[in-house]
Amino acid sequence: MSSSSVLLAVNPLDAGSLLGAFGALGIAVILFAETGLLVGFFLPGDSLLFTAGLLCTTGAHTGPHLDLAQVLAAAAAGALAGAQVGFLIGRRGGRALLARSRNKRLHEGALRAEELLTRYGHGRAVVLARFVPVVRTVLNPLAGALGVNARTFTVWQVVGGLVWTLGLVLAGYALGSSVPNVDHYLLPIVAVVVVVSLLPLLLELLRSRRQARAR
């Protein structure tokens, strides 16, 4: 099959399709686009990482087999490099780039990202944003546009990026290692993963409301 035929057969919204076509290298490219480029907000970061971990197990799935070390390295490299590039883009005109987009979902994500930065402080917001789809795409350039200290951003985006990527990959690997043919239940499992990934943000919101009521 030619490379053009492979590209036509790939569904960019389906993690299994992306991994089957591009493997570990695809993980790095996709996470770079999702976390560093405003055009990557639709890409399936959470499900991609979890599915990649699952496909690193032996005999527990019907999809392609991936190497765990390569997946971990590719995921971390793509997510960390993407966030840093997104921050630099923001420094050089992120607001202007966002204003040109007519995508409603992207603008809603920008509002949530700005709220995170205002409410929780720069470090905590950068970590929390990793677990929220769309917000993790928009927050990095927005942080650059708002003048967040570069050292503060870099430290916390590395912390958040490693927890997000390595955590989801290893969670998929652990589940795939313990449950035979787990890929048969992949869709409901991925839905649970997305919900769980939002828990840190929900807990922060609940805590801030309690503090506001106490004051």
Backbone as JSON Lines, residues from 0, in Angstrom:
{"i":0,"aa":"M","n":[0.85,-1.19,0.0],"ca":[0.0,0.0,0.0],"c":[0.88,1.24,0.0]}
{"i":1,"aa":"S","n":[0.56,2.24,-0.84],"ca":[1.37,3.45,-0.93],"c":[1.13,4.34,0.26]}
{"i":2,"aa":"S","n":[2.07,5.3,0.46],"ca":[1.94,6.22,1.6],"c":[0.69,7.07,1.48]}
{"i":3,"aa":"S","n":[0.32,7.46,0.24],"ca":[-0.89,8.27,0.07],"c":[-2.13,7.47,0.43]}
{"i":4,"aa":"S","n":[-2.13,6.16,0.12],"ca":[-3.27,5.31,0.47],"c":[-3.4,5.17,1.98]}
{"i":5,"aa":"V","n":[-2.24,5.07,2.67],"ca":[-2.25,4.98,4.13],"c":[-2.85,6.24,4.73]}
{"i":6,"aa":"L","n":[-2.44,7.41,4.23],"ca":[-2.93,8.67,4.76],"c":[-4.44,8.79,4.57]}
{"i":7,"aa":"L","n":[-4.94,8.34,3.41],"ca":[-6.37,8.41,3.15],"c":[-7.14,7.48,4.07]}
{"i":8,"aa":"A","n":[-6.52,6.36,4.49],"ca":[-7.2,5.38,5.33],"c":[-7.17,5.75,6.81]}
{"i":9,"aa":"V","n":[-6.36,6.74,7.19],"ca":[-6.21,7.1,8.6],"c":[-7.32,8.05,9.03]}
{"i":10,"aa":"N","n":[-7.92,7.74,10.17],"ca":[-8.92,8.62,10.78],"c":[-8.22,9.43,11.87]}
{"i":11,"aa":"P","n":[-8.02,10.76,11.69],"ca":[-7.27,11.54,12.67],"c":[-7.96,11.67,14.01]}
{"i":12,"aa":"L","n":[-9.23,11.3,14.09],"ca":[-9.95,11.38,15.36],"c":[-9.96,10.05,16.1]}
{"i":13,"aa":"D","n":[-9.42,9.0,15.47],"ca":[-9.42,7.67,16.07],"c":[-8.01,7.29,16.5]}
{"i":14,"aa":"A","n":[-7.81,7.07,17.79],"ca":[-6.48,6.77,18.32],"c":[-5.9,5.49,17.73]}
{"i":15,"aa":"G","n":[-6.72,4.45,17.63],"ca":[-6.24,3.18,17.09],"c":[-5.78,3.3,15.64]}
{"i":16,"aa":"S","n":[-6.52,4.08,14.86],"ca":[-6.15,4.29,13.46],"c":[-4.83,5.03,13.35]}
{"i":17,"aa":"L","n":[-4.64,6.05,14.16],"ca":[-3.4,6.83,14.14],"c":[-2.2,5.98,14.55]}
{"i":18,"aa":"L","n":[-2.39,5.19,15.6],"ca":[-1.28,4.37,16.1],"c":[-0.93,3.25,15.13]}
{"i":19,"aa":"G","n":[-1.95,2.67,14.5],"ca":[-1.69,1.62,13.54],"c":[-0.93,2.12,12.33]}
{"i":20,"aa":"A","n":[-1.17,3.38,11.95],"ca":[-0.52,3.93,10.76],"c":[0.87,4.49,11.05]}
{"i":21,"aa":"F","n":[1.05,5.14,12.2],"ca":[2.29,5.88,12.44],"c":[3.11,5.41,13.64]}
{"i":22,"aa":"G","n":[2.54,4.61,14.53],"ca":[3.31,4.09,15.66],"c":[3.76,5.17,16.63]}
{"i":23,"aa":"A","n":[4.9,4.93,17.28],"ca":[5.41,5.83,18.31],"c":[5.73,7.21,17.75]}
{"i":24,"aa":"L","n":[6.26,7.29,16.54],"ca":[6.58,8.58,15.94],"c":[5.33,9.42,15.79]}
{"i":25,"aa":"G","n":[4.23,8.77,15.43],"ca":[2.97,9.5,15.3],"c":[2.52,10.11,16.61]}
{"i":26,"aa":"I","n":[2.81,9.44,17.72],"ca":[2.44,9.96,19.04],"c":[3.12,11.3,19.28]}
{"i":27,"aa":"A","n":[4.42,11.35,19.0],"ca":[5.17,12.59,19.21],"c":[4.62,13.72,18.34]}
{"i":28,"aa":"V","n":[4.35,13.42,17.08],"ca":[3.86,14.45,16.15],"c":[2.48,14.95,16.56]}
{"i":29,"aa":"I","n":[1.6,14.02,16.92],"ca":[0.22,14.38,17.27],"c":[0.17,15.18,18.56]}
{"i":30,"aa":"L","n":[0.93,14.77,19.57],"ca":[0.94,15.51,20.83],"c":[1.58,16.88,20.65]}
{"i":31,"aa":"F","n":[2.59,16.97,19.79],"ca":[3.2,18.27,19.49],"c":[2.15,19.2,18.88]}
{"i":32,"aa":"A","n":[1.37,18.67,17.93],"ca":[0.36,19.5,17.28],"c":[-0.76,19.88,18.25]}
{"i":33,"aa":"E","n":[-1.15,18.93,19.1],"ca":[-2.27,19.21,20.02],"c":[-1.9,20.22,21.09]}
{"i":34,"aa":"T","n":[-0.67,20.16,21.58],"ca":[-0.28,21.04,22.68],"c":[0.47,22.29,22.23]}
{"i":35,"aa":"G","n":[0.91,22.33,20.97],"ca":[1.71,23.47,20.53],"c":[1.11,24.3,19.44]}
{"i":36,"aa":"L","n":[0.18,23.74,18.67],"ca":[-0.38,24.45,17.53],"c":[-1.89,24.59,17.7]}
{"i":37,"aa":"L","n":[-2.41,25.76,17.5],"ca":[-3.84,25.99,17.7],"c":[-4.71,25.12,16.79]}
{"i":38,"aa":"V","n":[-4.15,24.65,15.68],"ca":[-4.93,23.82,14.76],"c":[-5.1,22.4,15.27]}
{"i":39,"aa":"G","n":[-4.4,22.03,16.36],"ca":[-4.45,20.65,16.83],"c":[-5.43,20.4,17.95]}
{"i":40,"aa":"F","n":[-6.35,21.33,18.19],"ca":[-7.24,21.2,19.34],"c":[-8.19,20.0,19.23]}
{"i":41,"aa":"F","n":[-8.45,19.5,18.01],"ca":[-9.41,18.4,17.82],"c":[-8.77,17.02,17.99]}
{"i":42,"aa":"L","n":[-7.46,16.95,18.14],"ca":[-6.77,15.66,18.17],"c":[-7.01,14.92,19.5]}
{"i":43,"aa":"P","n":[-7.04,13.58,19.47],"ca":[-7.44,12.78,20.65],"c":[-6.28,12.46,21.59]}
{"i":44,"aa":"G","n":[-5.78,13.43,22.32],"ca":[-4.61,13.23,23.17],"c":[-4.79,12.17,24.25]}
{"i":45,"aa":"D","n":[-5.84,12.29,25.05],"ca":[-6.05,11.35,26.16],"c":[-6.21,9.92,25.66]}
{"i":46,"aa":"S","n":[-7.1,9.72,24.71],"ca":[-7.35,8.38,24.21],"c":[-6.14,7.83,23.46]}
{"i":47,"aa":"L","n":[-5.37,8.7,22.81],"ca":[-4.17,8.27,22.11],"c":[-3.15,7.7,23.08]}
{"i":48,"aa":"L","n":[-2.9,8.4,24.18],"ca":[-1.92,7.95,25.16],"c":[-2.35,6.65,25.82]}
{"i":49,"aa":"F","n":[-3.62,6.57,26.21],"ca":[-4.1,5.36,26.88],"c":[-4.05,4.16,25.94]}
{"i":50,"aa":"T","n":[-4.51,4.36,24.7],"ca":[-4.5,3.27,23.73],"c":[-3.08,2.83,23.4]}
{"i":51,"aa":"A","n":[-2.15,3.8,23.32],"ca":[-0.76,3.46,23.05],"c":[-0.2,2.57,24.15]}
{"i":52,"aa":"G","n":[-0.51,2.87,25.4],"ca":[-0.06,2.03,26.51],"c":[-0.63,0.64,26.42]}
{"i":53,"aa":"L","n":[-1.9,0.55,26.05],"ca":[-2.55,-0.74,25.91],"c":[-1.88,-1.58,24.81]}
{"i":54,"aa":"L","n":[-1.5,-0.92,23.7],"ca":[-0.9,-1.63,22.59],"c":[0.56,-2.04,22.86]}
{"i":55,"aa":"C","n":[1.11,-1.59,23.97],"ca":[2.47,-2.01,24.34],"c":[2.47,-3.38,25.02]}
{"i":56,"aa":"T","n":[1.31,-3.87,25.42],"ca":[1.24,-5.18,26.06],"c":[1.31,-6.29,25.02]}
{"i":57,"aa":"T","n":[1.59,-7.48,25.46],"ca":[1.73,-8.63,24.56],"c":[0.55,-9.56,24.72]}
{"i":58,"aa":"G","n":[-0.13,-9.84,23.62],"ca":[-1.2,-10.82,23.63],"c":[-2.49,-10.37,24.26]}
{"i":59,"aa":"A","n":[-2.61,-9.07,24.62],"ca":[-3.83,-8.61,25.28],"c":[-4.72,-7.83,24.33]}
{"i":60,"aa":"H","n":[-4.36,-7.75,23.04],"ca":[-5.11,-6.93,22.11],"c":[-4.92,-7.48,20.7]}
{"i":61,"aa":"T","n":[-5.7,-6.96,19.77],"ca":[-5.62,-7.4,18.38],"c":[-4.92,-6.37,17.49]}
{"i":62,"aa":"G","n":[-4.54,-5.23,18.02],"ca":[-3.91,-4.18,17.24],"c":[-2.41,-4.36,17.11]}
{"i":63,"aa":"P","n":[-1.72,-3.36,16.53],"ca":[-0.26,-3.44,16.37],"c":[0.44,-3.39,17.72]}
{"i":64,"aa":"H","n":[1.59,-4.04,17.81],"ca":[2.35,-4.01,19.06],"c":[3.33,-2.85,19.06]}
{"i":65,"aa":"L","n":[3.35,-2.07,20.13],"ca":[4.25,-0.94,20.26],"c":[5.24,-1.19,21.4]}
{"i":66,"aa":"D","n":[6.4,-0.56,21.32],"ca":[7.41,-0.69,22.36],"c":[7.17,0.35,23.44]}
{"i":67,"aa":"L","n":[7.09,-0.09,24.71],"ca":[6.73,0.8,25.8],"c":[7.73,1.94,25.95]}
{"i":68,"aa":"A","n":[9.02,1.64,25.91],"ca":[10.03,2.68,26.09],"c":[9.93,3.73,24.99]}
{"i":69,"aa":"Q","n":[9.72,3.29,23.75],"ca":[9.59,4.23,22.64],"c":[8.34,5.1,22.79]}
{"i":70,"aa":"V","n":[7.25,4.49,23.23],"ca":[6.01,5.23,23.4],"c":[6.16,6.29,24.5]}
{"i":71,"aa":"L","n":[6.76,5.92,25.63],"ca":[6.95,6.86,26.72],"c":[7.83,8.03,26.29]}
{"i":72,"aa":"A","n":[8.92,7.72,25.59],"ca":[9.83,8.77,25.13],"c":[9.16,9.68,24.11]}
{"i":73,"aa":"A","n":[8.44,9.09,23.16],"ca":[7.77,9.88,22.12],"c":[6.68,10.76,22.71]}
{"i":74,"aa":"A","n":[5.91,10.21,23.65],"ca":[4.82,10.97,24.27],"c":[5.36,12.17,25.05]}
{"i":75,"aa":"A","n":[6.38,11.93,25.86],"ca":[6.95,13.02,26.65],"c":[7.58,14.08,25.74]}
{"i":76,"aa":"A","n":[8.33,13.64,24.73],"ca":[9.0,14.59,23.83],"c":[7.99,15.45,23.09]}
{"i":77,"aa":"G","n":[6.95,14.82,22.54],"ca":[5.95,15.58,21.78],"c":[5.19,16.57,22.64]}
{"i":78,"aa":"A","n":[4.77,16.13,23.84],"ca":[3.98,17.0,24.71],"c":[4.82,18.16,25.26]}
{"i":79,"aa":"L","n":[6.06,17.9,25.66],"ca":[6.89,18.96,26.24],"c":[7.34,19.95,25.18]}
{"i":80,"aa":"A","n":[7.78,19.45,24.03],"ca":[8.21,20.35,22.95],"c":[7.04,21.16,22.43]}
{"i":81,"aa":"G","n":[5.87,20.52,22.3],"ca":[4.7,21.22,21.81],"c":[4.29,22.38,22.7]}
{"i":82,"aa":"A","n":[4.25,22.13,24.01],"ca":[3.87,23.19,24.94],"c":[4.84,24.37,24.89]}
{"i":83,"aa":"Q","n":[6.12,24.07,24.78],"ca":[7.11,25.14,24.75],"c":[7.0,25.96,23.47]}
{"i":84,"aa":"V","n":[6.78,25.28,22.35],"ca":[6.59,26.0,21.09],"c":[5.32,26.84,21.13]}
{"i":85,"aa":"G","n":[4.25,26.26,21.71],"ca":[3.01,27.02,21.85],"c":[3.21,28.29,22.66]}
{"i":86,"aa":"F","n":[3.99,28.19,23.73],"ca":[4.27,29.36,24.56],"c":[5.02,30.43,23.75]}
{"i":87,"aa":"L","n":[6.0,30.01,22.96],"ca":[6.76,30.95,22.14],"c":[5.89,31.59,21.06]}
{"i":88,"aa":"I","n":[4.97,30.81,20.5],"ca":[4.03,31.36,19.53],"c":[3.18,32.45,20.18]}
{"i":89,"aa":"G","n":[2.75,32.16,21.41],"ca":[1.95,33.15,22.14],"c":[2.71,34.43,22.4]}
{"i":90,"aa":"R","n":[3.98,34.32,22.7],"ca":[4.8,35.5,22.93],"c":[4.88,36.38,21.68]}
{"i":91,"aa":"R","n":[4.77,35.76,20.52],"ca":[4.92,36.49,19.26],"c":[3.6,36.78,18.58]}
{"i":92,"aa":"G","n":[2.51,36.7,19.3],"ca":[1.23,37.09,18.7],"c":[0.14,36.05,18.81]}
{"i":93,"aa":"G","n":[0.09,35.33,19.94],"ca":[-0.93,34.32,20.13],"c":[-2.34,34.86,20.12]}
{"i":94,"aa":"R","n":[-2.54,36.03,20.7],"ca":[-3.87,36.64,20.73],"c":[-4.36,36.92,19.31]}
{"i":95,"aa":"A","n":[-3.48,37.45,18.49],"ca":[-3.86,37.77,17.1],"c":[-4.22,36.52,16.32]}
{"i":96,"aa":"L","n":[-3.46,35.43,16.53],"ca":[-3.76,34.18,15.85],"c":[-5.1,33.61,16.28]}
{"i":97,"aa":"L","n":[-5.38,33.7,17.58],"ca":[-6.64,33.19,18.11],"c":[-7.81,34.01,17.58]}
{"i":98,"aa":"A","n":[-7.62,35.32,17.48],"ca":[-8.69,36.2,17.02],"c":[-9.09,35.9,15.58]}
{"i":99,"aa":"R","n":[-8.16,35.39,14.8],"ca":[-8.47,35.09,13.39],"c":[-9.32,33.83,13.24]}
{"i":100,"aa":"S","n":[-9.33,32.99,14.25],"ca":[-10.1,31.75,14.16],"c":[-11.58,32.02,14.42]}
{"i":101,"aa":"R","n":[-12.42,31.34,13.67],"ca":[-13.87,31.46,13.86],"c":[-14.44,30.24,14.55]}
{"i":102,"aa":"N","n":[-13.57,29.37,15.05],"ca":[-14.03,28.15,15.7],"c":[-14.52,28.46,17.12]}
{"i":103,"aa":"K","n":[-15.79,28.2,17.36],"ca":[-16.4,28.51,18.65],"c":[-15.77,27.7,19.78]}
{"i":104,"aa":"R","n":[-15.5,26.43,19.49],"ca":[-14.92,25.56,20.53],"c":[-13.55,26.06,20.96]}
{"i":105,"aa":"L","n":[-12.78,26.55,20.01],"ca":[-11.44,27.06,20.32],"c":[-11.52,28.3,21.21]}
{"i":106,"aa":"H","n":[-12.46,29.18,20.92],"ca":[-12.61,30.39,21.73],"c":[-13.14,30.07,23.13]}
{"i":107,"aa":"E","n":[-14.02,29.07,23.23],"ca":[-14.49,28.65,24.55],"c":[-13.33,28.09,25.37]}
{"i":108,"aa":"G","n":[-12.46,27.32,24.71],"ca":[-11.28,26.8,25.39],"c":[-10.37,27.91,25.86]}
{"i":109,"aa":"A","n":[-10.24,28.97,25.07],"ca":[-9.4,30.11,25.46],"c":[-9.95,30.8,26.7]}
{"i":110,"aa":"L","n":[-11.26,30.92,26.79],"ca":[-11.87,31.54,27.96],"c":[-11.62,30.69,29.21]}
{"i":111,"aa":"R","n":[-11.75,29.37,29.08],"ca":[-11.49,28.49,30.22],"c":[-10.01,28.53,30.62]}
{"i":112,"aa":"A","n":[-9.15,28.61,29.62],"ca":[-7.71,28.68,29.91],"c":[-7.37,29.96,30.66]}
{"i":113,"aa":"E","n":[-7.95,31.07,30.22],"ca":[-7.66,32.34,30.9],"c":[-8.22,32.35,32.32]}
{"i":114,"aa":"E","n":[-9.37,31.7,32.49],"ca":[-9.95,31.6,33.83],"c":[-9.05,30.78,34.75]}
{"i":115,"aa":"L","n":[-8.49,29.69,34.22],"ca":[-7.57,28.87,35.01],"c":[-6.36,29.68,35.45]}
{"i":116,"aa":"L","n":[-5.78,30.43,34.53],"ca":[-4.59,31.22,34.85],"c":[-4.89,32.27,35.91]}
{"i":117,"aa":"T","n":[-6.08,32.86,35.84],"ca":[-6.46,33.91,36.78],"c":[-6.8,33.33,38.15]}
{"i":118,"aa":"R","n":[-7.52,32.22,38.17],"ca":[-8.03,31.69,39.42],"c":[-6.99,30.9,40.22]}
{"i":119,"aa":"Y","n":[-6.17,30.11,39.53],"ca":[-5.3,29.18,40.24],"c":[-3.83,29.57,40.23]}
{"i":120,"aa":"G","n":[-3.48,30.64,39.55],"ca":[-2.07,30.98,39.45],"c":[-1.43,30.24,38.3]}
{"i":121,"aa":"H","n":[-0.3,30.72,37.85],"ca":[0.3,30.22,36.62],"c":[0.73,28.76,36.72]}
{"i":122,"aa":"G","n":[1.45,28.39,37.78],"ca":[1.97,27.03,37.88],"c":[0.88,25.99,37.93]}
{"i":123,"aa":"R","n":[-0.08,26.17,38.82],"ca":[-1.15,25.19,38.97],"c":[-2.01,25.13,37.71]}
{"i":124,"aa":"A","n":[-2.27,26.26,37.09],"ca":[-3.1,26.3,35.88],"c":[-2.44,25.53,34.73]}
{"i":125,"aa":"V","n":[-1.13,25.69,34.58],"ca":[-0.41,25.0,33.51],"c":[-0.49,23.49,33.69]}
{"i":126,"aa":"V","n":[-0.4,23.01,34.94],"ca":[-0.49,21.58,35.21],"c":[-1.92,21.08,34.96]}
{"i":127,"aa":"L","n":[-2.91,21.79,35.5],"ca":[-4.3,21.36,35.36],"c":[-4.75,21.34,33.9]}
{"i":128,"aa":"A","n":[-4.27,22.29,33.11],"ca":[-4.7,22.39,31.71],"c":[-4.34,21.15,30.91]}
{"i":129,"aa":"R","n":[-3.28,20.45,31.31],"ca":[-2.88,19.24,30.59],"c":[-4.0,18.2,30.54]}
{"i":130,"aa":"F","n":[-4.89,18.23,31.51],"ca":[-5.91,17.2,31.63],"c":[-7.25,17.61,31.04]}
{"i":131,"aa":"V","n":[-7.31,18.78,30.41],"ca":[-8.57,19.27,29.86],"c":[-8.45,19.44,28.35]}
{"i":132,"aa":"P","n":[-9.18,18.64,27.56],"ca":[-9.12,18.78,26.1],"c":[-9.43,20.21,25.66]}
{"i":133,"aa":"V","n":[-8.82,20.65,24.6],"ca":[-8.91,22.0,24.02],"c":[-8.18,23.01,24.88]}
{"i":134,"aa":"V","n":[-8.42,23.01,26.21],"ca":[-7.73,23.95,27.08],"c":[-6.23,23.73,27.02]}
{"i":135,"aa":"R","n":[-5.78,22.46,26.96],"ca":[-4.34,22.21,26.9],"c":[-3.73,22.69,25.58]}
{"i":136,"aa":"T","n":[-4.57,22.88,24.56],"ca":[-4.09,23.42,23.29],"c":[-3.94,24.93,23.37]}
{"i":137,"aa":"V","n":[-4.91,25.58,24.0],"ca":[-4.98,27.04,23.98],"c":[-4.16,27.68,25.08]}
{"i":138,"aa":"L","n":[-4.03,27.01,26.23],"ca":[-3.39,27.66,27.37],"c":[-1.93,28.01,27.11]}
{"i":139,"aa":"N","n":[-1.21,27.17,26.39],"ca":[0.23,27.42,26.19],"c":[0.49,28.72,25.42]}
{"i":140,"aa":"P","n":[-0.12,28.94,24.25],"ca":[0.07,30.23,23.59],"c":[-0.54,31.38,24.37]}
{"i":141,"aa":"L","n":[-1.63,31.11,25.1],"ca":[-2.25,32.17,25.89],"c":[-1.33,32.61,27.02]}
{"i":142,"aa":"A","n":[-0.64,31.64,27.65],"ca":[0.32,31.97,28.7],"c":[1.43,32.86,28.16]}
{"i":143,"aa":"G","n":[1.89,32.57,26.94],"ca":[2.91,33.42,26.33],"c":[2.38,34.81,26.04]}
{"i":144,"aa":"A","n":[1.14,34.89,25.53],"ca":[0.55,36.18,25.2],"c":[0.31,37.03,26.44]}
{"i":145,"aa":"L","n":[0.02,36.38,27.57],"ca":[-0.26,37.11,28.81],"c":[1.0,37.46,29.6]}
{"i":146,"aa":"G","n":[2.15,37.06,29.08],"ca":[3.4,37.42,29.73],"c":[3.76,36.59,30.94]}
{"i":147,"aa":"V","n":[3.28,35.33,31.0],"ca":[3.67,34.44,32.09],"c":[5.2,34.26,32.06]}
{"i":148,"aa":"N","n":[5.82,34.29,33.23],"ca":[7.27,34.13,33.31],"c":[7.71,32.84,32.62]}
{"i":149,"aa":"A","n":[8.7,32.93,31.74],"ca":[9.12,31.78,30.93],"c":[9.64,30.63,31.79]}
{"i":150,"aa":"R","n":[10.4,30.96,32.83],"ca":[10.94,29.89,33.69],"c":[9.83,29.19,34.44]}
{"i":151,"aa":"T","n":[8.87,29.96,34.97],"ca":[7.74,29.37,35.67],"c":[6.95,28.46,34.75]}
{"i":152,"aa":"F","n":[6.68,28.94,33.55],"ca":[5.93,28.13,32.59],"c":[6.67,26.85,32.27]}
{"i":153,"aa":"T","n":[7.96,26.95,31.99],"ca":[8.72,25.77,31.58],"c":[8.74,24.7,32.67]}
{"i":154,"aa":"V","n":[9.0,25.12,33.91],"ca":[9.04,24.15,35.02],"c":[7.72,23.41,35.15]}
{"i":155,"aa":"W","n":[6.61,24.16,35.15],"ca":[5.33,23.54,35.41],"c":[4.75,22.81,34.21]}
{"i":156,"aa":"Q","n":[5.1,23.25,33.0],"ca":[4.62,22.48,31.85],"c":[5.35,21.15,31.75]}
{"i":157,"aa":"V","n":[6.61,21.1,32.19],"ca":[7.33,19.82,32.22],"c":[6.7,18.89,33.27]}
{"i":158,"aa":"V","n":[6.4,19.43,34.45],"ca":[5.76,18.62,35.5],"c":[4.41,18.09,35.0]}
{"i":159,"aa":"G","n":[3.57,18.99,34.52],"ca":[2.25,18.57,34.04],"c":[2.33,17.64,32.85]}
{"i":160,"aa":"G","n":[3.24,17.93,31.93],"ca":[3.37,17.1,30.74],"c":[3.79,15.68,31.05]}
{"i":161,"aa":"L","n":[4.74,15.53,31.98],"ca":[5.19,14.18,32.35],"c":[4.11,13.4,33.1]}
{"i":162,"aa":"V","n":[3.42,14.07,34.0],"ca":[2.36,13.38,34.75],"c":[1.26,12.93,33.79]}
{"i":163,"aa":"W","n":[0.89,13.81,32.87],"ca":[-0.18,13.5,31.92],"c":[0.21,12.36,30.98]}
{"i":164,"aa":"T","n":[1.33,12.51,30.29],"ca":[1.71,11.52,29.28],"c":[2.08,10.17,29.9]}
{"i":165,"aa":"L","n":[3.01,10.19,30.85],"ca":[3.47,8.93,31.43],"c":[2.36,8.24,32.21]}
{"i":166,"aa":"G","n":[1.54,9.04,32.9],"ca":[0.46,8.47,33.68],"c":[-0.55,7.73,32.82]}
{"i":167,"aa":"L","n":[-0.98,8.34,31.72],"ca":[-1.99,7.7,30.88],"c":[-1.42,6.5,30.12]}
{"i":168,"aa":"V","n":[-0.19,6.62,29.64],"ca":[0.42,5.48,28.94],"c":[0.57,4.3,29.88]}
{"i":169,"aa":"L","n":[1.08,4.53,31.08],"ca":[1.28,3.43,32.03],"c":[-0.05,2.87,32.52]}
{"i":170,"aa":"A","n":[-1.08,3.71,32.61],"ca":[-2.4,3.21,32.99],"c":[-2.92,2.25,31.91]}
{"i":171,"aa":"G","n":[-2.77,2.62,30.65],"ca":[-3.19,1.73,29.58],"c":[-2.39,0.44,29.57]}
{"i":172,"aa":"Y","n":[-1.1,0.56,29.81],"ca":[-0.23,-0.62,29.85],"c":[-0.63,-1.56,30.99]}
{"i":173,"aa":"A","n":[-0.9,-0.99,32.16],"ca":[-1.28,-1.81,33.31],"c":[-2.59,-2.54,33.07]}
{"i":174,"aa":"L","n":[-3.56,-1.84,32.49],"ca":[-4.85,-2.48,32.23],"c":[-4.72,-3.54,31.15]}
{"i":175,"aa":"G","n":[-3.97,-3.24,30.09],"ca":[-3.78,-4.22,29.03],"c":[-3.04,-5.46,29.49]}
{"i":176,"aa":"S","n":[-2.16,-5.3,30.47],"ca":[-1.4,-6.44,30.99],"c":[-2.24,-7.35,31.87]}
{"i":177,"aa":"S","n":[-3.32,-6.8,32.43],"ca":[-4.1,-7.58,33.39],"c":[-5.42,-8.09,32.84]}
{"i":178,"aa":"V","n":[-5.91,-7.51,31.75],"ca":[-7.22,-7.91,31.19],"c":[-7.04,-8.41,29.76]}
{"i":179,"aa":"P","n":[-7.29,-9.69,29.49],"ca":[-7.17,-10.22,28.13],"c":[-8.19,-9.58,27.18]}
{"i":180,"aa":"N","n":[-7.76,-9.31,25.94],"ca":[-8.64,-8.75,24.92],"c":[-9.35,-7.48,25.38]}
{"i":181,"aa":"V","n":[-8.62,-6.64,26.11],"ca":[-9.22,-5.43,26.67],"c":[-9.62,-4.46,25.57]}
{"i":182,"aa":"D","n":[-9.04,-4.56,24.39],"ca":[-9.38,-3.62,23.32],"c":[-10.83,-3.79,22.85]}
{"i":183,"aa":"H","n":[-11.48,-4.9,23.21],"ca":[-12.89,-5.09,22.88],"c":[-13.77,-4.09,23.65]}
{"i":184,"aa":"Y","n":[-13.25,-3.59,24.75],"ca":[-14.01,-2.64,25.58],"c":[-13.39,-1.25,25.54]}
{"i":185,"aa":"L","n":[-12.66,-0.96,24.46],"ca":[-11.84,0.25,24.43],"c":[-12.66,1.54,24.51]}
{"i":186,"aa":"L","n":[-13.77,1.62,23.79],"ca":[-14.55,2.87,23.76],"c":[-15.06,3.27,25.14]}
{"i":187,"aa":"P","n":[-15.72,2.37,25.89],"ca":[-16.15,2.78,27.24],"c":[-14.97,3.06,28.17]}
{"i":188,"aa":"I","n":[-13.86,2.34,28.0],"ca":[-12.69,2.58,28.83],"c":[-12.11,3.96,28.57]}
{"i":189,"aa":"V","n":[-12.02,4.34,27.3],"ca":[-11.49,5.66,26.95],"c":[-12.4,6.76,27.5]}
{"i":190,"aa":"A","n":[-13.72,6.53,27.46],"ca":[-14.65,7.51,28.03],"c":[-14.39,7.7,29.52]}
{"i":191,"aa":"V","n":[-14.14,6.6,30.21],"ca":[-13.82,6.69,31.64],"c":[-12.51,7.43,31.85]}
{"i":192,"aa":"V","n":[-11.52,7.17,31.0],"ca":[-10.23,7.83,31.11],"c":[-10.38,9.34,30.97]}
{"i":193,"aa":"V","n":[-11.19,9.77,30.01],"ca":[-11.4,11.21,29.81],"c":[-12.05,11.83,31.03]}
{"i":194,"aa":"V","n":[-13.04,11.13,31.6],"ca":[-13.72,11.65,32.8],"c":[-12.73,11.74,33.96]}
{"i":195,"aa":"V","n":[-11.94,10.69,34.15],"ca":[-10.96,10.68,35.24],"c":[-9.93,11.78,35.05]}
{"i":196,"aa":"S","n":[-9.54,12.05,33.8],"ca":[-8.55,13.09,33.55],"c":[-9.06,14.47,33.92]}
{"i":197,"aa":"L","n":[-10.39,14.62,33.98],"ca":[-10.97,15.91,34.36],"c":[-11.1,16.07,35.88]}
{"i":198,"aa":"L","n":[-10.88,14.99,36.62],"ca":[-11.06,15.04,38.08],"c":[-10.19,16.09,38.76]}
{"i":199,"aa":"P","n":[-8.9,16.24,38.41],"ca":[-8.1,17.28,39.08],"c":[-8.72,18.67,38.96]}
{"i":200,"aa":"L","n":[-9.23,18.98,37.77],"ca":[-9.86,20.29,37.58],"c":[-11.14,20.41,38.4]}
{"i":201,"aa":"L","n":[-11.95,19.36,38.42],"ca":[-13.19,19.4,39.19],"c":[-12.91,19.55,40.69]}
{"i":202,"aa":"L","n":[-11.89,18.86,41.18],"ca":[-11.54,18.97,42.59],"c":[-11.07,20.38,42.93]}
{"i":203,"aa":"E","n":[-10.3,20.98,42.02],"ca":[-9.85,22.36,42.25],"c":[-11.03,23.32,42.26]}
{"i":204,"aa":"L","n":[-12.0,23.11,41.37],"ca":[-13.18,23.98,41.33],"c":[-13.98,23.87,42.63]}
{"i":205,"aa":"L","n":[-14.16,22.62,43.11],"ca":[-14.89,22.42,44.36],"c":[-14.17,23.07,45.53]}
{"i":206,"aa":"R","n":[-12.84,22.94,45.57],"ca":[-12.07,23.52,46.67],"c":[-12.14,25.04,46.65]}
{"i":207,"aa":"S","n":[-12.07,25.62,45.45],"ca":[-12.12,27.08,45.36],"c":[-13.5,27.61,45.77]}
{"i":208,"aa":"R","n":[-14.56,26.85,45.46],"ca":[-15.9,27.27,45.88],"c":[-16.06,27.21,47.38]}
{"i":209,"aa":"R","n":[-15.5,26.15,48.0],"ca":[-15.55,26.06,49.46],"c":[-14.82,27.24,50.1]}
{"i":210,"aa":"Q","n":[-13.65,27.57,49.55],"ca":[-12.89,28.69,50.09],"c":[-13.62,29.99,49.92]}
{"i":211,"aa":"A","n":[-14.31,30.17,48.78],"ca":[-15.06,31.4,48.54],"c":[-16.21,31.51,49.52]}
{"i":212,"aa":"R","n":[-16.89,30.41,49.8],"ca":[-18.0,30.42,50.76],"c":[-17.49,30.73,52.17]}
{"i":213,"aa":"A","n":[-16.34,30.15,52.51],"ca":[-15.78,30.4,53.83],"c":[-15.42,31.86,54.02]}
{"i":214,"aa":"R","n":[-14.91,32.49,52.95],"ca":[-14.57,33.92,53.05],"c":[-15.8,34.8,53.12]}
